């Protein structure tokens, strides 16, 4: 499983969507986690030969981050994550998108330093 820290939580949200709650995770950390999750799923999911989109089951996702305060609501966070999910799907489906970073996982990969930097 991808979530390994004790406070991390995954739950089904709707028919084919999942929420991942990752407390104390930075925006960049959430994007890095999303890239790692994509790689894990791409390795473990079987081929999807009938798809017009990809030879693998695509994994789009919306990321939202917040430092909670008295005005923070679960419904507002879910709405923001859902909007980011639709932005990810519009940009190619097999990616995650974050409005807070104005970046998706493909752009994040290009902007990340090489492992030995």
Secondary structure, DSSP 8 states (H G I E B T S, - for coil): ----STT-EEEE-SSS-EEEE-TT--HHHHHHHHHHHHHHHHHHS-B-TT-SS-SB----EEE------TT--HHHHHHHHHHHHHHHHHTTSSSEEETTTTEEHHHHHHHS--TT-
